[in-house]
């Protein structure tokens, strides 16, 4: 019995020792696993932040791209009209673009540059002749600024060529530089064709304003460069806006189809269920009102009852 008891005690001691070893192993393992989990958690948090930032950036870029279609629509429409006016006059889209670029470089205003370019298109000139006009117009702008609008001057040239008499703002461009309108009309009368009258106008204006144009080119180089940079940026954004325009159109059409599909259900709900809901809410409201009124009328009783309880 003593031997058996000693063996049992020894067995218990071994079991207890084994249990303690297991506890120590689990404790250390848990500590290490916890540290490892913390490390993975750090990486996980960082990954979440990276993914969230990336997703936000993607959504922002997508929204901006789709917005370009709408924000550049007016500019693209103006350019399309300008190209149409040049092609209708037998000239190229390249001539339209070059004329516009030259005028925008001076004016820094898209609408005015488009309008003035479209007027010049009606003269049916070569690119070299158009360049002479844009150089002249730079000199006019350098001399008089907005007091002699370039779109008004280019508009006046066409009827002057057709009628053989000075029209509109062209009279100001001549007289403000010392040339009598009567004298110029006499020179126009000596021309035999519209082409000769146009050449007289172009050479006269160029003679008066080419020097001012050269000085403006020299003294305002930074302004001209900035206008040119702005024009390039606007043009690049417009091309991108045109590229994503079909996506905008698709989304708009999809939205219209979804709304069209939902409309019958909304109409049915409004017609068949909304009156019932309104009636129930009205009834509930009336009941709540009655309850509040009763509480207000019996407040003293309720207070006394509460004190007793």
C-alpha positions in Angstrom: 0.0 0.0 0.0 2.9 2.4 0.9 4.6 1.6 -2.5 1.3 2.1 -4.4 0.7 5.4 -2.5 4.3 6.6 -3.4 3.8 5.7 -7.0 0.5 7.6 -7.1 2.1 10.7 -5.6 4.9 10.5 -8.1 2.4 10.2 -10.9 0.5 13.2 -9.6 3.7 15.2 -9.4 4.5 14.4 -13.0 1.0 15.3 -14.2 1.2 18.6 -12.3 4.6 19.3 -13.8 3.3 18.6 -17.3 0.3 20.8 -16.8 2.5 23.7 -15.6 4.8 23.2 -18.7 1.7 23.4 -20.9 0.5 26.5 -19.1 3.9 28.2 -19.5 4.0 27.2 -23.2 0.5 28.6 -23.8 1.3 31.8 -21.9 4.4 32.5 -24.0 2.7 31.5 -27.2 -0.2 33.8 -26.5 2.2 36.6 -25.8 4.1 36.1 -29.0 0.9 35.6 -31.0 -0.5 38.8 -29.5 2.6 40.7 -30.5 2.4 39.2 -34.0 -1.3 40.1 -34.2 -0.5 43.7 -33.2 2.1 43.9 -36.0 -0.4 42.5 -38.5 -3.0 44.9 -37.1 -0.6 47.8 -37.8 -0.1 46.7 -41.3 -3.8 46.2 -41.7 -4.6 49.7 -40.5 -2.0 51.1 -42.9 -3.5 49.0 -45.7 -7.0 50.3 -44.9 -5.7 53.9 -45.0 -3.9 53.3 -48.3 -7.0 51.7 -49.8 -9.3 54.4 -48.5 -7.0 57.1 -49.9 -6.6 55.4 -53.2 -10.4 54.8 -53.5 -11.1 58.4 -52.7 -8.5 59.6 -55.2 -10.0 57.3 -57.9 -13.6 58.6 -57.2 -12.3 62.2 -57.2 -10.6 61.7 -60.5 -13.6 60.0 -62.0 -15.9 62.8 -60.9 -13.5 65.4 -62.2 -13.3 63.7 -65.6 -17.0 63.4 -66.0 -17.3 67.1 -64.9 -15.0 68.1 -67.7 -17.6 67.2 -70.3 -20.0 69.8 -68.9 -17.5 72.5 -68.0 -15.8 72.5 -71.4 -19.0 72.2 -73.4 -19.3 75.9 -74.2 -15.6 76.1 -75.3 -16.0 73.0 -77.5 -19.2 74.4 -79.0 -17.4 77.7 -79.8 -14.5 75.9 -81.5 -16.9 73.8 -83.5 -18.8 76.9 -84.7 -15.5 78.5 -85.6 -14.3 75.6 -87.6 -17.6 75.4 -89.4 -17.4 79.1 -90.4 -13.9 78.6 -91.8 -14.9 75.4 -93.7 -18.0 77.1 -95.0 -15.8 79.8 -96.5 -13.6 77.2 -98.2 -10.8 77.3 -95.6 -9.4 74.6 -93.3 -9.9 73.8 -89.7 -6.1 74.3 -89.2 -6.6 77.9 -90.4 -9.4 78.4 -88.0 -7.3 77.0 -85.1 -4.3 79.1 -86.0 -6.3 82.3 -86.3 -8.0 81.7 -83.0 -4.7 80.9 -81.3 -3.1 84.1 -82.5 -6.0 86.2 -81.3 -6.5 84.5 -78.0 -2.8 85.0 -77.3 -3.4 88.7 -77.4 -6.8 88.9 -75.9 -6.9 86.1 -73.4 -10.6 85.9 -74.0 -12.1 82.9 -75.8 -15.4 84.4 -76.9 -13.9 87.5 -78.4 -11.2 85.5 -80.2 -13.8 83.1 -81.7 -16.0 86.0 -82.9 -13.2 88.0 -84.4 -11.8 84.8 -86.1 -15.2 84.0 -87.5 -15.5 87.4 -89.1 -12.1 87.1 -90.7 -13.1 83.7 -92.1 -15.7 85.4 -94.3 -12.9 87.3 -96.2 -11.7 84.0 -97.8 -8.0 84.7 -97.2 -4.9 82.6 -97.2 -3.2 81.7 -93.9 -0.5 84.3 -94.6 -3.1 87.0 -95.1 -5.0 86.0 -92.0 -1.7 86.2 -90.0 -1.3 89.8 -91.3 -4.7 90.6 -89.9 -4.0 89.0 -86.5 -0.7 91.0 -86.3 -2.6 94.2 -87.1 -5.3 93.4 -84.6 -2.6 93.0 -81.9 -1.4 96.5 -82.7 -4.9 97.9 -82.5 -5.4 96.2 -79.2 -2.0 97.5 -77.9 -3.0 101.0 -79.0 -6.6 101.3 -77.9 -7.4 98.2 -75.7 -11.1 97.5 -75.1 -12.1 101.0 -76.3 -11.9 99.6 -79.9 -13.3 96.1 -79.7 -11.5 93.7 -82.1 -14.7 91.7 -82.8 -16.4 95.0 -83.9 -13.5 95.9 -86.1 -13.3 92.6 -87.9 -17.1 92.6 -88.3 -16.9 96.1 -90.0 -14.3 94.9 -92.5 -16.7 92.6 -94.3 -19.4 95.1 -95.2 -16.7 97.6 -96.1 -15.3 95.2 -98.6 -18.7 94.4 -100.0 -20.1 98.0 -100.2 -17.0 99.9 -100.9 -17.6 102.4 -98.1 -16.2 102.4 -94.6 -18.5 100.8 -92.1 -18.8 100.6 -88.3 -15.7 100.5 -86.1 -13.3 100.5 -89.0 -14.0 104.3 -89.2 -12.6 104.6 -85.6 -9.5 102.5 -86.4 -8.8 104.8 -89.4 -9.6 108.2 -87.9 -8.0 107.6 -84.5 -4.7 107.0 -86.4 -5.1 110.1 -88.6 -6.7 108.8 -91.7 -9.9 110.6 -92.9 -12.8 108.3 -93.7 -13.7 110.4 -96.7 -10.1 110.0 -98.1 -10.2 106.3 -97.5 -13.6 106.0 -99.2 -12.2 107.7 -102.2 -9.4 105.1 -102.3 -12.0 102.3 -102.0 -13.9 103.8 -104.9 -10.8 103.4 -107.1 -10.7 99.6 -106.5 -12.3 97.5 -109.1 -13.0 94.3 -107.1 -13.7 93.2 -103.6 -10.3 91.5 -103.5 -8.7 94.9 -104.2 -10.7 96.6 -101.5 -9.8 93.9 -98.9 -6.1 94.2 -99.8 -6.3 98.0 -99.4 -7.9 97.7 -96.0 -5.4 95.1 -94.9 -2.3 97.0 -96.1 -3.6 100.3 -94.6 -4.3 98.8 -91.2 -1.0 96.9 -91.2 0.9 100.1 -92.1 -0.7 101.9 -89.2 -0.5 99.3 -86.5 2.4 96.9 -87.2 4.9 98.9 -85.2 2.6 99.0 -82.2 2.2 95.2 -82.6 5.9 94.7 -82.5 6.3 96.8 -79.4 3.5 95.0 -77.7 5.2 91.7 -78.5 8.4 93.0 -76.9 6.9 94.7 -73.8 4.3 92.1 -72.9 6.1 88.9 -73.5 5.1 87.4 -70.1 1.4 88.2 -70.6 1.4 86.7 -74.1 3.2 83.6 -72.8 0.7 83.2 -70.0 -2.3 83.6 -72.4 -0.7 81.0 -74.6 -0.2 78.6 -71.7 -3.8 79.1 -70.6 -5.1 78.4 -74.1 -3.1 75.2 -74.3 -4.5 74.0 -70.9 -8.0 74.9 -71.9 -7.6 73.1 -75.2 -6.2 70.0 -73.5 -9.0 69.9 -70.9 -11.6 70.3 -73.7 -10.2 67.4 -75.6 -10.4 65.3 -72.5 -13.9 66.5 -71.8 -14.8 65.5 -75.4 -13.3 62.1 -74.8 -15.5 61.4 -71.7 -18.6 63.0 -73.2 -20.0 59.6 -74.4 -19.7 58.3 -70.8 -21.7 61.3 -69.5 -24.3 60.7 -72.2 -24.6 57.0 -71.4 -25.0 57.8 -67.6 -27.6 60.4 -68.3 -29.6 58.1 -70.6 -29.3 55.3 -68.0 -30.5 57.6 -65.3 -33.5 58.7 -67.5 -34.4 55.0 -68.2 -34.2 54.2 -64.5 -36.4 57.2 -63.6 -38.9 56.2 -66.4 -39.1 52.7 -65.0 -39.6 53.9 -61.4 -42.2 56.5 -62.2 -45.2 54.1 -62.5 -44.4 52.5 -59.1 -44.1 55.9 -57.5 -47.4 57.0 -59.1 -49.1 53.9 -57.9 -47.7 54.4 -54.4 -48.8 58.0 -54.3 -52.3 57.1 -55.6 -53.1 54.0 -53.6 -51.0 54.0 -50.5 -50.1 57.6 -49.6 -53.7 58.6 -48.6 -53.9 55.6 -46.2 -50.6 56.5 -44.7 -51.7 60.1 -44.3 -54.9 59.0 -42.6 -53.1 56.7 -40.2 -50.6 59.4 -39.3 -53.4 61.8 -38.8 -55.2 59.4 -36.5 -52.0 58.7 -34.5 -51.4 62.4 -34.2 -54.9 63.0 -32.9 -54.6 60.2 -30.3 -51.2 61.6 -29.1 -52.8 65.0 -28.9 -55.7 63.6 -26.8 -53.2 61.8 -24.5 -51.1 65.0 -24.0 -54.2 67.0 -23.3 -55.4 64.4 -20.7 -52.0 64.5 -19.0 -52.0 68.2 -18.9 -55.5 68.3 -17.5 -54.7 65.7 -14.8 -51.1 66.7 -14.0 -51.9 67.6 -10.4 -53.6 64.3 -9.8 -50.7 62.4 -11.4 -48.2 64.3 -9.3 -50.1 63.5 -6.1 -50.4 59.9 -7.2 -46.7 59.7 -7.8 -45.9 61.1 -4.4 -48.2 58.5 -2.7 -46.6 55.7 -4.6 
